[in-house]
Amino acid sequence: MSLPVLPAMLTAYLEPWGLVPDGEPMLSPNGQLLPVRCEGLPAMLKVATEEEEKRGAALMAWWQGQGAARVLAHGGDALLLERAQGPRSLDELARHGHDEEACRIMCEVVARLHTPRAAPLPVLTDLRPWFQALHHCAGVQVQGGIFATAAATATALLAGPQDVVALHGDIHHGNILDFGPRGWLAIDPKGLVGERGVDYANLFCNPDAQTATDPARFERRLEVVAAAAGLEPQRLLQWILAWAGLSAAWHLEDGSNPDTALAVAHMAAARL
């Protein structure tokens, strides 16, 4: 069987790091990935092409495998990670009657990520510029004013942040994986810094429209996450509103469907 032709940006790291390809390369807008073997063990080689992915790689290294996949090598634009091999999926848990368990697992992982470390933080991005897309949508007064409500809420939150930590920035069911004996661990951070409540907001927009837009499930998630994360429910609701509004704004920018994020924003606004 012939081996896949690999991009040069991936092959550049194979020999220096002693890697053997173990699957097909995967392309994403932010980089390229390749399953590999490192000293016989399954690993994932990731080469970033965007700055946020490079900051995320530095943050992965800073976490030192506590709450996140272990970094085996890090240099240039490349990151070598242990590869998830466990059979479980948070998507499947949420969709098959175990949504509360999935929420608690994500909260536990996020809490581990937010635990202080002795090492100096890597260079991270302030959270405030990320909300530009939301403020743009609020300025053009689309979607019946929910963007304006979300933008005003974001402005108030960002003006007085609480419990500032290094943030993952993209916590959802597909970014926390089953690593077998090592448990559930995060991948693919964005490398942000800001109030810790942000990292609990995005899970309310996931894993799918049916789950995220169910009003009863939204209420139960709010109770579960607030308790598990030790967050004041009103503050959590504010972050859900702000983040769901931002997510909807990004969908509009990309030409994709914002309906799920908008529904979550409306539910959060109604509860506030």
Secondary structure, DSSP 8 states (H G I E B T S, - for coil): -------HHHHTTTTTTTEEE-S--EEETTEEEEEEEETTEEEEEEEE-SHHHHHHHHHHHHHTTSSB--EEEEETTEEEEE----S--HHHHHHTT-HHHHHHHHHHHHHHHHS--SS-----EESGGGGHHHHHHHHTT-GGGHHHHHHHHHHHHHHS--SEEEE-S--SGGGEEE-GGG-EEE-----EEEETTHHHHGGGG-S-HHHHT-HHHHHHHHHHHHHHHT--HHHHHHHHHHHHHHHHHHHHHHTS--HHHHHHHHHHHHH-
